[in-house]
Amino acid sequence: MKLITDIDLTSRTDAELAVLFHMASQALAVTDPGTPGRRSVIASLQNISRARAVRHLRCTVPGL
């Protein structure tokens, strides 16, 4: 799986982020431990999680 970067995520909707997270989670389940592919999937999951958290924070913090 190709690394999904923060730049790749900026124009995505919340629904698209959820789908990407699901797809990356499935990819994680089939990658071998310690491989570059697994590290890429884990980094992608972290990036997607961070993008989703930032959006959630913006929606819940008054004045932003």
PDB file of N, CA, C and O in Angstrom:
ATOM      1  N   MET A   1       0.839  -1.176   0.000  1.00  0.00           N
ATOM      2  CA  MET A   1       0.000   0.000   0.000  1.00  0.00           C
ATOM      3  C   MET A   1       0.883   1.237   0.000  1.00  0.00           C
ATOM      4  O   MET A   1       1.885   1.302   0.712  1.00  0.00           O
ATOM      5  N   LYS A   2       0.500   2.211  -0.802  1.00  0.00           N
ATOM      6  CA  LYS A   2       1.209   3.483  -0.878  1.00  0.00           C
ATOM      7  C   LYS A   2       0.943   4.287   0.407  1.00  0.00           C
ATOM      8  O   LYS A   2      -0.162   4.274   0.950  1.00  0.00           O
ATOM      9  N   LEU A   3       1.961   4.967   0.861  1.00  0.00           N
ATOM     10  CA  LEU A   3       1.818   5.818   2.039  1.00  0.00           C
ATOM     11  C   LEU A   3       0.814   6.927   1.753  1.00  0.00           C
ATOM     12  O   LEU A   3       0.922   7.621   0.742  1.00  0.00           O
ATOM     13  N   ILE A   4      -0.153   7.094   2.632  1.00  0.00           N
ATOM     14  CA  ILE A   4      -1.135   8.172   2.512  1.00  0.00           C
ATOM     15  C   ILE A   4      -0.636   9.321   3.381  1.00  0.00           C
ATOM     16  O   ILE A   4      -0.553   9.197   4.603  1.00  0.00           O
ATOM     17  N   THR A   5      -0.308  10.432   2.743  1.00  0.00           N
ATOM     18  CA  THR A   5       0.272  11.568   3.457  1.00  0.00           C
ATOM     19  C   THR A   5      -0.804  12.567   3.872  1.00  0.00           C
ATOM     20  O   THR A   5      -1.955  12.480   3.445  1.00  0.00           O
ATOM     21  N   ASP A   6      -0.405  13.508   4.706  1.00  0.00           N
ATOM     22  CA  ASP A   6      -1.311  14.568   5.136  1.00  0.00           C
ATOM     23  C   ASP A   6      -1.829  15.365   3.942  1.00  0.00           C
ATOM     24  O   ASP A   6      -2.989  15.776   3.926  1.00  0.00           O
ATOM     25  N   ILE A   7      -0.993  15.579   2.967  1.00  0.00           N
ATOM     26  CA  ILE A   7      -1.390  16.331   1.767  1.00  0.00           C
ATOM     27  C   ILE A   7      -2.477  15.578   1.018  1.00  0.00           C
ATOM     28  O   ILE A   7      -3.403  16.193   0.488  1.00  0.00           O
ATOM     29  N   ASP A   8      -2.377  14.254   0.968  1.00  0.00           N
ATOM     30  CA  ASP A   8      -3.395  13.441   0.301  1.00  0.00           C
ATOM     31  C   ASP A   8      -4.751  13.542   0.999  1.00  0.00           C
ATOM     32  O   ASP A   8      -5.785  13.285   0.383  1.00  0.00           O
ATOM     33  N   LEU A   9      -4.752  13.908   2.256  1.00  0.00           N
ATOM     34  CA  LEU A   9      -5.969  13.874   3.058  1.00  0.00           C
ATOM     35  C   LEU A   9      -6.686  15.218   3.154  1.00  0.00           C
ATOM     36  O   LEU A   9      -7.844  15.263   3.568  1.00  0.00           O
ATOM     37  N   THR A  10      -6.039  16.290   2.789  1.00  0.00           N
ATOM     38  CA  THR A  10      -6.621  17.616   3.018  1.00  0.00           C
ATOM     39  C   THR A  10      -7.925  17.853   2.275  1.00  0.00           C
ATOM     40  O   THR A  10      -8.798  18.554   2.785  1.00  0.00           O
ATOM     41  N   SER A  11      -8.077  17.296   1.105  1.00  0.00           N
ATOM     42  CA  SER A  11      -9.287  17.547   0.318  1.00  0.00           C
ATOM     43  C   SER A  11     -10.337  16.448   0.474  1.00  0.00           C
ATOM     44  O   SER A  11     -11.354  16.467  -0.220  1.00  0.00           O
ATOM     45  N   ARG A  12     -10.109  15.504   1.361  1.00  0.00           N
ATOM     46  CA  ARG A  12     -11.032  14.372   1.549  1.00  0.00           C
ATOM     47  C   ARG A  12     -12.160  14.732   2.507  1.00  0.00           C
ATOM     48  O   ARG A  12     -11.980  15.505   3.448  1.00  0.00           O
ATOM     49  N   THR A  13     -13.321  14.155   2.244  1.00  0.00           N
ATOM     50  CA  THR A  13     -14.460  14.344   3.151  1.00  0.00           C
ATOM     51  C   THR A  13     -14.298  13.406   4.349  1.00  0.00           C
ATOM     52  O   THR A  13     -13.443  12.521   4.354  1.00  0.00           O
ATOM     53  N   ASP A  14     -15.131  13.620   5.352  1.00  0.00           N
ATOM     54  CA  ASP A  14     -15.104  12.739   6.520  1.00  0.00           C
ATOM     55  C   ASP A  14     -15.420  11.298   6.119  1.00  0.00           C
ATOM     56  O   ASP A  14     -14.811  10.357   6.628  1.00  0.00           O
ATOM     57  N   ALA A  15     -16.364  11.135   5.215  1.00  0.00           N
ATOM     58  CA  ALA A  15     -16.723   9.788   4.761  1.00  0.00           C
ATOM     59  C   ALA A  15     -15.554   9.135   4.031  1.00  0.00           C
ATOM     60  O   ALA A  15     -15.294   7.946   4.216  1.00  0.00           O
ATOM     61  N   GLU A  16     -14.857   9.896   3.212  1.00  0.00           N
ATOM     62  CA  GLU A  16     -13.699   9.356   2.499  1.00  0.00           C
ATOM     63  C   GLU A  16     -12.590   8.967   3.465  1.00  0.00           C
ATOM     64  O   GLU A  16     -11.923   7.950   3.274  1.00  0.00           O
ATOM     65  N   LEU A  17     -12.392   9.774   4.501  1.00  0.00           N
ATOM     66  CA  LEU A  17     -11.389   9.434   5.507  1.00  0.00           C
ATOM     67  C   LEU A  17     -11.753   8.130   6.215  1.00  0.00           C
ATOM     68  O   LEU A  17     -10.882   7.308   6.500  1.00  0.00           O
ATOM     69  N   ALA A  18     -13.027   7.950   6.493  1.00  0.00           N
ATOM     70  CA  ALA A  18     -13.467   6.719   7.147  1.00  0.00           C
ATOM     71  C   ALA A  18     -13.210   5.506   6.243  1.00  0.00           C
ATOM     72  O   ALA A  18     -12.774   4.457   6.718  1.00  0.00           O
ATOM     73  N   VAL A  19     -13.478   5.652   4.959  1.00  0.00           N
ATOM     74  CA  VAL A  19     -13.238   4.551   4.016  1.00  0.00           C
ATOM     75  C   VAL A  19     -11.746   4.258   3.911  1.00  0.00           C
ATOM     76  O   VAL A  19     -11.337   3.097   3.917  1.00  0.00           O
ATOM     77  N   LEU A  20     -10.934   5.305   3.815  1.00  0.00           N
ATOM     78  CA  LEU A  20      -9.483   5.114   3.741  1.00  0.00           C
ATOM     79  C   LEU A  20      -8.960   4.418   4.994  1.00  0.00           C
ATOM     80  O   LEU A  20      -8.100   3.542   4.907  1.00  0.00           O
ATOM     81  N   PHE A  21      -9.474   4.806   6.151  1.00  0.00           N
ATOM     82  CA  PHE A  21      -9.044   4.173   7.395  1.00  0.00           C
ATOM     83  C   PHE A  21      -9.399   2.692   7.387  1.00  0.00           C
ATOM     84  O   PHE A  21      -8.596   1.851   7.791  1.00  0.00           O
ATOM     85  N   HIS A  22     -10.594   2.381   6.929  1.00  0.00           N
ATOM     86  CA  HIS A  22     -11.030   0.982   6.858  1.00  0.00           C
ATOM     87  C   HIS A  22     -10.140   0.186   5.900  1.00  0.00           C
ATOM     88  O   HIS A  22      -9.714  -0.924   6.220  1.00  0.00           O
ATOM     89  N   MET A  23      -9.864   0.751   4.739  1.00  0.00           N
ATOM     90  CA  MET A  23      -9.019   0.066   3.757  1.00  0.00           C
ATOM     91  C   MET A  23      -7.609  -0.153   4.298  1.00  0.00           C
ATOM     92  O   MET A  23      -7.027  -1.221   4.106  1.00  0.00           O
ATOM     93  N   ALA A  24      -7.063   0.855   4.972  1.00  0.00           N
ATOM     94  CA  ALA A  24      -5.723   0.725   5.536  1.00  0.00           C
ATOM     95  C   ALA A  24      -5.711  -0.311   6.664  1.00  0.00           C
ATOM     96  O   ALA A  24      -4.741  -1.052   6.821  1.00  0.00           O
ATOM     97  N   SER A  25      -6.785  -0.359   7.440  1.00  0.00           N
ATOM     98  CA  SER A  25      -6.882  -1.357   8.513  1.00  0.00           C
ATOM     99  C   SER A  25      -6.887  -2.765   7.942  1.00  0.00           C
ATOM    100  O   SER A  25      -6.254  -3.666   8.491  1.00  0.00           O
ATOM    101  N   GLN A  26      -7.596  -2.950   6.845  1.00  0.00           N
ATOM    102  CA  GLN A  26      -7.616  -4.253   6.190  1.00  0.00           C
ATOM    103  C   GLN A  26      -6.244  -4.596   5.630  1.00  0.00           C
ATOM    104  O   GLN A  26      -5.815  -5.747   5.703  1.00  0.00           O
ATOM    105  N   ALA A  27      -5.548  -3.603   5.070  1.00  0.00           N
ATOM    106  CA  ALA A  27      -4.210  -3.836   4.540  1.00  0.00           C
ATOM    107  C   ALA A  27      -3.248  -4.220   5.654  1.00  0.00           C
ATOM    108  O   ALA A  27      -2.366  -5.056   5.458  1.00  0.00           O
ATOM    109  N   LEU A  28      -3.416  -3.613   6.820  1.00  0.00           N
ATOM    110  CA  LEU A  28      -2.559  -3.933   7.960  1.00  0.00           C
ATOM    111  C   LEU A  28      -2.689  -5.409   8.353  1.00  0.00           C
ATOM    112  O   LEU A  28      -1.711  -6.049   8.741  1.00  0.00           O
ATOM    113  N   ALA A  29      -3.887  -5.924   8.248  1.00  0.00           N
ATOM    114  CA  ALA A  29      -4.142  -7.308   8.661  1.00  0.00           C
ATOM    115  C   ALA A  29      -3.412  -8.328   7.790  1.00  0.00           C
ATOM    116  O   ALA A  29      -3.180  -9.455   8.226  1.00  0.00           O
ATOM    117  N   VAL A  30      -3.052  -7.950   6.576  1.00  0.00           N
ATOM    118  CA  VAL A  30      -2.428  -8.921   5.670  1.00  0.00           C
ATOM    119  C   VAL A  30      -0.947  -8.655   5.411  1.00  0.00           C
ATOM    120  O   VAL A  30      -0.317  -9.377   4.638  1.00  0.00           O
ATOM    121  N   THR A  31      -0.390  -7.634   6.043  1.00  0.00           N
ATOM    122  CA  THR A  31       1.035  -7.363   5.852  1.00  0.00           C
ATOM    123  C   THR A  31       1.857  -8.121   6.882  1.00  0.00           C
ATOM    124  O   THR A  31       1.401  -8.397   7.992  1.00  0.00           O
ATOM    125  N   ASP A  32       3.055  -8.442   6.495  1.00  0.00           N
ATOM    126  CA  ASP A  32       3.956  -9.162   7.400  1.00  0.00           C
ATOM    127  C   ASP A  32       4.645  -8.191   8.360  1.00  0.00           C
ATOM    128  O   ASP A  32       5.031  -7.092   7.961  1.00  0.00           O
ATOM    129  N   PRO A  33       4.798  -8.591   9.613  1.00  0.00           N
ATOM    130  CA  PRO A  33       5.474  -7.738  10.597  1.00  0.00           C
ATOM    131  C   PRO A  33       6.891  -7.373  10.158  1.00  0.00           C
ATOM    132  O   PRO A  33       7.628  -8.197   9.617  1.00  0.00           O
ATOM    133  N   GLY A  34       7.248  -6.115  10.408  1.00  0.00           N
ATOM    134  CA  GLY A  34       8.608  -5.655  10.143  1.00  0.00           C
ATOM    135  C   GLY A  34       8.909  -5.298   8.709  1.00  0.00           C
ATOM    136  O   GLY A  34      10.045  -4.941   8.395  1.00  0.00           O
ATOM    137  N   THR A  35       7.924  -5.383   7.821  1.00  0.00           N
ATOM    138  CA  THR A  35       8.170  -5.073   6.414  1.00  0.00           C
ATOM    139  C   THR A  35       7.936  -3.592   6.139  1.00  0.00           C
ATOM    140  O   THR A  35       7.209  -2.923   6.874  1.00  0.00           O
ATOM    141  N   PRO A  36       8.553  -3.088   5.083  1.00  0.00           N
ATOM    142  CA  PRO A  36       8.309  -1.687   4.713  1.00  0.00           C
ATOM    143  C   PRO A  36       6.827  -1.417   4.420  1.00  0.00           C
ATOM    144  O   PRO A  36       6.317  -0.339   4.725  1.00  0.00           O
ATOM    145  N   GLY A  37       6.152  -2.386   3.836  1.00  0.00           N
ATOM    146  CA  GLY A  37       4.724  -2.220   3.559  1.00  0.00           C
ATOM    147  C   GLY A  37       3.911  -2.030   4.821  1.00  0.00           C
ATOM    148  O   GLY A  37       2.989  -1.215   4.855  1.00  0.00           O
ATOM    149  N   ARG A  38       4.246  -2.775   5.852  1.00  0.00           N
ATOM    150  CA  ARG A  38       3.529  -2.649   7.126  1.00  0.00           C
ATOM    151  C   ARG A  38       3.801  -1.289   7.762  1.00  0.00           C
ATOM    152  O   ARG A  38       2.890  -0.659   8.299  1.00  0.00           O
ATOM    153  N   ARG A  39       5.042  -0.841   7.701  1.00  0.00           N
ATOM    154  CA  ARG A  39       5.367   0.482   8.249  1.00  0.00           C
ATOM    155  C   ARG A  39       4.610   1.574   7.503  1.00  0.00           C
ATOM    156  O   ARG A  39       4.161   2.546   8.111  1.00  0.00           O
ATOM    157  N   SER A  40       4.468   1.420   6.203  1.00  0.00           N
ATOM    158  CA  SER A  40       3.732   2.378   5.395  1.00  0.00           C
ATOM    159  C   SER A  40       2.255   2.407   5.778  1.00  0.00           C
ATOM    160  O   SER A  40       1.654   3.477   5.876  1.00  0.00           O
ATOM    161  N   VAL A  41       1.678   1.234   5.992  1.00  0.00           N
ATOM    162  CA  VAL A  41       0.274   1.156   6.385  1.00  0.00           C
ATOM    163  C   VAL A  41       0.071   1.777   7.767  1.00  0.00           C
ATOM    164  O   VAL A  41      -0.891   2.515   7.979  1.00  0.00           O
ATOM    165  N   ILE A  42       0.958   1.486   8.692  1.00  0.00           N
ATOM    166  CA  ILE A  42       0.843   2.056  10.042  1.00  0.00           C
ATOM    167  C   ILE A  42       0.955   3.578   9.993  1.00  0.00           C
ATOM    168  O   ILE A  42       0.192   4.278  10.658  1.00  0.00           O
ATOM    169  N   ALA A  43       1.893   4.088   9.215  1.00  0.00           N
ATOM    170  CA  ALA A  43       2.042   5.538   9.073  1.00  0.00           C
ATOM    171  C   ALA A  43       0.795   6.143   8.434  1.00  0.00           C
ATOM    172  O   ALA A  43       0.357   7.223   8.831  1.00  0.00           O
ATOM    173  N   SER A  44       0.226   5.461   7.456  1.00  0.00           N
ATOM    174  CA  SER A  44      -0.998   5.944   6.822  1.00  0.00           C
ATOM    175  C   SER A  44      -2.143   6.003   7.824  1.00  0.00           C
ATOM    176  O   SER A  44      -2.888   6.982   7.861  1.00  0.00           O
ATOM    177  N   LEU A  45      -2.284   4.959   8.637  1.00  0.00           N
ATOM    178  CA  LEU A  45      -3.327   4.945   9.662  1.00  0.00           C
ATOM    179  C   LEU A  45      -3.147   6.099  10.651  1.00  0.00           C
ATOM    180  O   LEU A  45      -4.119   6.736  11.056  1.00  0.00           O
ATOM    181  N   GLN A  46      -1.912   6.357  11.029  1.00  0.00           N
ATOM    182  CA  GLN A  46      -1.635   7.476  11.936  1.00  0.00           C
ATOM    183  C   GLN A  46      -2.009   8.805  11.288  1.00  0.00           C
ATOM    184  O   GLN A  46      -2.600   9.668  11.937  1.00  0.00           O
ATOM    185  N   ASN A  47      -1.669   8.972  10.021  1.00  0.00           N
ATOM    186  CA  ASN A  47      -1.986  10.221   9.314  1.00  0.00           C
ATOM    187  C   ASN A  47      -3.494  10.408   9.189  1.00  0.00           C
ATOM    188  O   ASN A  47      -4.003  11.511   9.391  1.00  0.00           O
ATOM    189  N   ILE A  48      -4.205   9.343   8.859  1.00  0.00           N
ATOM    190  CA  ILE A  48      -5.662   9.428   8.739  1.00  0.00           C
ATOM    191  C   ILE A  48      -6.279   9.737  10.096  1.00  0.00           C
ATOM    192  O   ILE A  48      -7.176  10.575  10.191  1.00  0.00           O
ATOM    193  N   SER A  49      -5.817   9.082  11.128  1.00  0.00           N
ATOM    194  CA  SER A  49      -6.339   9.337  12.478  1.00  0.00           C
ATOM    195  C   SER A  49      -6.126  10.778  12.894  1.00  0.00           C
ATOM    196  O   SER A  49      -7.014  11.408  13.468  1.00  0.00           O
ATOM    197  N   ARG A  50      -4.944  11.294  12.601  1.00  0.00           N
ATOM    198  CA  ARG A  50      -4.636  12.680  12.956  1.00  0.00           C
ATOM    199  C   ARG A  50      -5.540  13.646  12.183  1.00  0.00           C
ATOM    200  O   ARG A  50      -6.031  14.618  12.757  1.00  0.00           O
ATOM    201  N   ALA A  51      -5.764  13.393  10.895  1.00  0.00           N
ATOM    202  CA  ALA A  51      -6.629  14.256  10.086  1.00  0.00           C
ATOM    203  C   ALA A  51      -8.055  14.237  10.623  1.00  0.00           C
ATOM    204  O   ALA A  51      -8.715  15.274  10.681  1.00  0.00           O
ATOM    205  N   ARG A  52      -8.523  13.070  11.012  1.00  0.00           N
ATOM    206  CA  ARG A  52      -9.876  12.970  11.560  1.00  0.00           C
ATOM    207  C   ARG A  52      -9.971  13.685  12.906  1.00  0.00           C
ATOM    208  O   ARG A  52     -10.976  14.338  13.188  1.00  0.00           O
ATOM    209  N   ALA A  53      -8.953  13.571  13.724  1.00  0.00           N
ATOM    210  CA  ALA A  53      -8.958  14.224  15.037  1.00  0.00           C
ATOM    211  C   ALA A  53      -8.941  15.739  14.900  1.00  0.00           C
ATOM    212  O   ALA A  53      -9.641  16.437  15.634  1.00  0.00           O
ATOM    213  N   VAL A  54      -8.160  16.243  13.980  1.00  0.00           N
ATOM    214  CA  VAL A  54      -8.091  17.690  13.756  1.00  0.00           C
ATOM    215  C   VAL A  54      -9.449  18.215  13.325  1.00  0.00           C
ATOM    216  O   VAL A  54      -9.894  19.257  13.807  1.00  0.00           O
ATOM    217  N   ARG A  55     -10.105  17.511  12.431  1.00  0.00           N
ATOM    218  CA  ARG A  55     -11.436  17.945  11.989  1.00  0.00           C
ATOM    219  C   ARG A  55     -12.425  17.916  13.141  1.00  0.00           C
ATOM    220  O   ARG A  55     -13.236  18.831  13.284  1.00  0.00           O
ATOM    221  N   HIS A  56     -12.368  16.886  13.956  1.00  0.00           N
ATOM    222  CA  HIS A  56     -13.265  16.786  15.099  1.00  0.00           C
ATOM    223  C   HIS A  56     -13.010  17.929  16.076  1.00  0.00           C
ATOM    224  O   HIS A  56     -13.951  18.520  16.605  1.00  0.00           O
ATOM    225  N   LEU A  57     -11.747  18.236  16.312  1.00  0.00           N
ATOM    226  CA  LEU A  57     -11.394  19.321  17.218  1.00  0.00           C
ATOM    227  C   LEU A  57     -11.917  20.655  16.699  1.00  0.00           C
ATOM    228  O   LEU A  57     -12.443  21.457  17.471  1.00  0.00           O
ATOM    229  N   ARG A  58     -11.779  20.893  15.418  1.00  0.00           N
ATOM    230  CA  ARG A  58     -12.278  22.143  14.835  1.00  0.00           C
ATOM    231  C   ARG A  58     -13.781  22.278  14.995  1.00  0.00           C
ATOM    232  O   ARG A  58     -14.293  23.386  15.153  1.00  0.00           O
ATOM    233  N   CYS A  59     -14.488  21.162  14.955  1.00  0.00           N
ATOM    234  CA  CYS A  59     -15.952  21.185  15.077  1.00  0.00           C
ATOM    235  C   CYS A  59     -16.411  21.376  16.523  1.00  0.00           C
ATOM    236  O   CYS A  59     -17.531  21.831  16.759  1.00  0.00           O
ATOM    237  N   THR A  60     -15.567  21.037  17.483  1.00  0.00           N
ATOM    238  CA  THR A  60     -15.996  21.084  18.879  1.00  0.00           C
ATOM    239  C   THR A  60     -15.418  22.256  19.664  1.00  0.00           C
ATOM    240  O   THR A  60     -15.868  22.525  20.778  1.00  0.00           O
ATOM    241  N   VAL A  61     -14.441  22.955  19.115  1.00  0.00           N
ATOM    242  CA  VAL A  61     -13.854  24.084  19.827  1.00  0.00           C
ATOM    243  C   VAL A  61     -14.540  25.366  19.368  1.00  0.00           C
ATOM    244  O   VAL A  61     -14.492  25.704  18.185  1.00  0.00           O
ATOM    245  N   PRO A  62     -15.179  26.081  20.294  1.00  0.00           N
ATOM    246  CA  PRO A  62     -15.870  27.320  19.917  1.00  0.00           C
ATOM    247  C   PRO A  62     -14.893  28.353  19.352  1.00  0.00           C
ATOM    248  O   PRO A  62     -13.780  28.521  19.849  1.00  0.00           O
ATOM    249  N   GLY A  63     -15.337  29.028  18.314  1.00  0.00           N
ATOM    250  CA  GLY A  63     -14.539  30.101  17.746  1.00  0.00           C
ATOM    251  C   GLY A  63     -13.563  29.672  16.672  1.00  0.00           C
ATOM    252  O   GLY A  63     -12.836  30.512  16.142  1.00  0.00           O
ATOM    253  N   LEU A  64     -13.519  28.396  16.332  1.00  0.00           N
ATOM    254  CA  LEU A  64     -12.615  27.948  15.260  1.00  0.00           C
ATOM    255  C   LEU A  64     -13.368  27.604  14.023  1.00  0.00           C
ATOM    256  O   LEU A  64     -12.768  27.210  13.024  1.00  0.00           O
TER     257      LEU A  64
END
